[in-house]
Structures are given as structure tokens and as C-alpha cells.
Amino acid sequence: MILAETKTDKVKKEVVEICLPDQWRVYQLYIAKLKRIYYLDLPTAYAKLNEEFPPIRVRPFGEFFFEWSELSPA
């Protein structure tokens, strides 16, 4: 699953990612458990989710290759 939200900056004519850590926290509490989230360029606001309740494991993408076996179904 991929979670992201973007908007278009009409002045700069570029796509801007919107950081939604509070929405991710609500999703984790009430909808479904997020086992891991991987980012190529990990925003600081998302990295802080590792330390708050409920903890959401947000990691740099490179760590996926060390964790994939415990995340994939047997």
C-alpha cells in the first residue's frame, strides 16, 4: 500500500507532497495496522511517528531489503 497526498502549486507549477502524520496516526488506531512505511527521502515529520503513540514504523527505503522476509507471508 502506498500512502501519500499531493497538490499542485499553481504558482511554481510543481507537485508538492503534503505531510499527513496525524491522519496516518488515526489510520493506525482505527482503520488498519500499518506494519512499515518506507520512504526514499524520509521527511522529519514522518520519522517522528516512530516515537509517538501509536508507533508507526517509518524507515528509509534501503531498510526494506533487510526486513522483507519478516513482512512477507510465509
N, C-alpha and C positions, 0 to 999 in steps of 0.2 A: 504494500500500500504506500502511496506517496501522499504526503500532506503538505500543501503549500497554497498560498494565495498571492496573487499578483495584481497589480494595477498598472495602467499606462499613465506615465507622466506626460501630459499633453504639451507641456512647455518644453521639456527636454527631449521629448519624443523617444522615451526609453521605457522598458518594462522594469518595475520596481517590485521587489518581493516585500510582502507585508509580514511582519513578525507577529505571530499569534500565540505566544506561550500560554496565556490564560485559557484560551479555547482548547489547547491541547490538554491542559490540566483537567478541564471539565470533561473532555472526551475520555480521558483515562479513568476518571472517577465514576462516570455514569453510563458510558456507552460501551466501550470495549477496551481491553488492555492492550497497550502498545508495548511490544516486547523490546524493540530497539528502533531508533531513528538514526539514520546515517546522513551526514552532510559532507559535501566536498569542501565547502568553506563554512565551517561551523560558526554561526552568529553567537555572540556572547550571551544574548538573552536566552537562547535555546540551551546553551551549555549549563546555565544556572538551573535548568529543570532537573538536573541530576541531583541537586542538593535540596530541593523543596519537596513538600508533600503534595500529592503522591509523587514519588520519584519516577521520572521518565528518563530512561537511559538514552541519552543523545550522545553520539560518538562521531569522531571523524570517520569518513568512509573507509579509509585504509584498515580500520579495525574489523570491518566486516569479514575480511578474509581469515581472521583468526577466530571468529565467533560463529561462522556459518554452520558448522556441524552441530552446535548446540541449539541452533534456531530452526534448523530444517527437520521436518518429520522423519522419523526412522523408517 
